[in-house]
């Protein structure tokens, strides 16, 4: 496959050099331990919004930012324990693409899952969301 057919598997996959409008029928896939799971059409993702999908038994929050980049993170907010990250507010802190939890508003780096506001959750666990590999296939 050429790069136009399959993006490099990474947590944030872009559409650099491609017109997002022509990619509406492309498929967004999430990479897990058992391989790639198709989750939706690229055109179904609204820029600046998130959606939730069940991948290998885990809830995954999938985001398309306003530049067309696609990211996938764990849907569970480590501060509230609620599965709500897909409802978060997509934005930026400088050059860092972020999603803010809709519960307590902590911001997370969409590329790494790292919380930019606090290092640990209230239960003492690390405040880092699991990231998932993403690819967009034509």
C-alpha positions in Angstrom: 0.0 0.0 0.0 1.1 3.5 -0.6 1.1 6.2 2.0 -2.0 7.7 0.3 -3.8 4.4 1.0 -2.7 4.0 4.6 -1.3 6.6 7.0 1.5 5.7 9.3 0.1 4.2 12.5 0.5 6.7 15.3 -1.6 8.3 18.0 -2.3 11.4 15.9 -2.6 10.8 12.2 -2.9 13.7 9.9 -4.1 14.4 6.4 -1.1 16.5 5.5 -1.1 17.4 1.8 -4.6 15.9 1.4 -7.9 17.7 1.2 -10.0 16.6 4.2 -13.1 17.1 2.0 -12.0 14.4 -0.4 -11.4 12.0 2.4 -15.0 11.8 3.6 -15.4 8.1 2.6 -12.0 7.1 4.1 -12.2 4.8 7.1 -10.7 5.6 10.5 -9.2 2.5 12.1 -7.9 2.0 15.6 -4.9 -0.3 16.2 -5.1 -2.6 19.2 -3.5 -5.9 20.3 -5.6 -7.9 17.9 -5.1 -5.7 14.9 -6.9 -2.8 13.3 -10.6 -2.1 14.1 -12.6 0.1 11.6 -14.6 2.5 13.7 -16.2 5.1 11.4 -15.8 7.0 8.1 -13.5 10.0 8.3 -16.3 12.2 7.1 -18.4 11.2 10.1 -16.0 12.9 12.5 -16.8 16.5 13.0 -13.8 18.8 13.3 -13.4 19.9 17.0 -15.6 17.1 18.3 -15.2 13.6 19.7 -17.0 10.3 19.4 -16.7 7.1 21.5 -16.2 3.6 20.1 -15.7 0.2 21.7 -12.4 -1.3 20.6 -11.3 -4.7 22.0 -13.7 -4.2 24.9 -12.4 -0.8 25.9 -14.1 2.6 25.3 -12.0 4.8 23.1 -12.5 8.5 22.5 -11.7 9.5 18.9 -11.2 13.2 17.9 -10.7 15.1 14.7 -9.2 18.5 15.3 -9.8 21.5 13.1 -6.6 20.8 11.1 -7.9 17.4 10.2 -5.7 15.4 12.5 -7.3 12.3 14.1 -6.4 11.1 17.6 -7.6 8.3 19.9 -7.4 8.2 23.7 -9.0 6.3 26.5 -12.5 7.5 27.1 -12.3 7.3 30.9 -11.5 10.5 32.8 -8.9 9.6 35.5 -10.2 12.4 37.7 -13.9 11.6 37.8 -13.8 8.0 36.7 -16.6 8.7 34.2 -16.4 7.6 30.6 -16.8 11.1 29.1 -13.6 12.2 27.4 -15.2 11.9 24.0 -17.4 14.8 25.1 -14.5 17.0 25.9 -13.6 20.3 24.4 -10.9 20.1 21.7 -8.4 23.0 21.6 -4.7 23.9 21.8 -2.2 25.0 24.3 0.4 26.7 22.2 1.4 24.0 19.6 -0.1 21.2 21.7 -3.4 19.8 20.5 -5.6 19.2 23.6 -8.9 17.9 24.9 -10.3 19.3 28.1 -12.3 16.9 30.3 -16.0 17.9 30.4 -16.0 17.0 34.1 -13.3 19.0 35.9 -11.7 20.7 32.8 -8.2 19.2 33.0 -6.5 19.4 29.6 -4.8 16.3 28.1 -2.3 16.3 25.2 -4.1 14.5 22.3 -0.8 13.1 21.1 0.5 11.5 24.3 -2.5 11.4 26.7 -0.6 13.3 29.3 -2.5 15.6 31.6 -1.1 19.1 31.3 -2.6 20.4 34.6 -1.9 17.7 37.2 0.5 14.7 37.3 -1.7 12.4 39.4 -5.4 11.6 39.7 -7.2 11.8 43.1 -6.7 8.0 43.6 -2.9 8.5 43.2 -2.7 6.9 39.8 -0.9 8.6 36.9 -3.0 11.2 35.1 -2.2 9.9 31.7 -4.8 8.6 29.2 -3.9 5.5 27.2 -3.3 6.4 23.5 -4.3 4.2 20.6 -2.8 4.0 17.2 -4.9 5.6 14.5 -4.9 5.3 10.7 -7.1 6.6 7.9 -7.5 4.3 5.0 -8.9 5.2 1.6 
